[in-house]
């Protein structure tokens, strides 16, 4: 038995990359890069704890869900974009599969530069916690959702829309 140096295959995992140059936060699945050279790589928490990329919260301008992420099934989105006050755009959010998510607390809290959210691909049948989900999203004028955005399992939704002063309907 022998191995050739450099021939080992890295396992494929879900991860997040923050790029300094364009202030993008990108969710991907594949061989996780090591980081450096203007990018920081983060693991995605599988429990309801603030994600490591929270340290970049005030500088994130764009979030991207790469197509490679579409088959990932996170169980929590707790604080994923909380306090991302410079966030204006979320691309590929249809690649975020929420069918087994149970916790969406603080998910978009204080995303005060975000004007619209298209959550029409969200399946929220198992979500139990939505507290502060959109709290402080003062520029948010519209949230698009489908009949799959249900709240039947929700046990707590305190302050979910507090401070959404531009939201109509």
FENRA-V322240 format. One record per run of one state. SS is the DSSP state (A for helix, B for strand, O for the rest). FROM is the first residue (numbers start at 1). LEN is the number of residues. If there is no record, write none. Layout:
ss: <SS;SS>
from: <FROM;FROM>
len: <LEN;LEN>
This chain:
ss: <O;B;O;B;O;B;O;B;O;A;O;B;O;A;O;B;O;B;O;B;O;A;O;B;O;B;O;B;O;B;O;B;O;B;O>
from: <1;12;20;24;32;36;37;39;44;52;57;62;66;67;70;73;74;76;77;89;92;93;96;97;98;103;104;116;119;129;130;142;145;156;157>
len: <11;8;4;8;4;1;2;5;8;5;5;4;1;3;3;1;2;1;12;3;1;3;1;1;5;1;12;3;10;1;12;3;11;1;13>
